[in-house]
Amino acid sequence: MVKNYRIRLIGKVQGVWFRKYTKEAAEKRSILGYISNENDGSVFIEAQGHEHNLEAFVDWLYMGSPLSSVETVRWEEGELGDFENFDINR
């Protein structure tokens, strides 16, 4: 079943190539959506894909990029969107 997750990550997640590594992890798991840095230092992700792929993706987010330090991962189900790929928003 395809689902949509709205995810917020808190910790050392900006300035550590987090968005690049997350894009690679999403594409490896056939996840569509986007990632963006937020003004408060957190990262927001809208991710859409098959439930088992989303669960694997969320598990990966706890580790993150090699230089990141993820303290908190919060997610909730959202509405399905019309995504064609996984983008990095500036």
N, C-alpha and C positions, 0 to 999 in steps of 0.2 A: 504494500500500500504506500502510495506517495504521500509525504507529509511535508509541512513547512515548519521550521523552527526559527524563532527570533532569539538570538543569543547575545549576551553581553559578557565580556571578559574584563576582569579587573586584575591589575598587577603591573608588572613591568612588561608591557605589551606594545609599546610604541618606541620606535627608534631601534628596534632589534630584529628587523626583517620579518616581523610576525605576519604581516599581510602577504608577503611573497610565499612564505612557507605554507601558510594556510590555503592559499590559492592552489598550490601544488597538491596538498593533502585533499582538498575538495575535488579537484579534477581526477585524482587517483581513485576516488570513491564515487564518481559520477554525480557529484553534488552540484547543483546550480544555485545561483544567487549572487551575493556580493559581500564584501567586507569593507569597513571604513573606520578610520580613527575618529574618536569623539573628542570634543573640546575638553572634557574632564579627565582625559588620559586613558580612558577605557577604549575598548574596541567593540564595534557592533557588527554582527553577522546576520544576514538573512540567508538561510540555507534550505534547499528543497531537494528532496530525493526519496528513494525508497527507505523505509523506516530502518531496516538493518544497516544500510549505508550511513544514515544520519547518526545512528547510535555509535558506529565505529568512528565517525568524524568527531562527535562530541568527546569520545574517549581520547582521541588524538589531541584535542584542544587543551586538555589538562596538562599535556607535556609541552605543546607549542614549539616555537622555534628554539634552536640551540641556545640563544642568548636571552630568551624570555624567562620570566618567572610568573606564572599564572597563579594568582591567589584565589580567584573566584570565577566560576562559570555558571551563569544563570541562563536558563532557557525556558521558553514557553512555546506552545504550538501557535502558529499563525495561520493566516489565510493563504491558500495556494496562489502563487503568482505566475506570471508569464515570463520566465527566465529562459534565455538561450544558452548561457554559459555562466561561469563564475568570474565576476569582475572585482577588481580592486578600485574602490572609489577614493578619490583624493579628498 
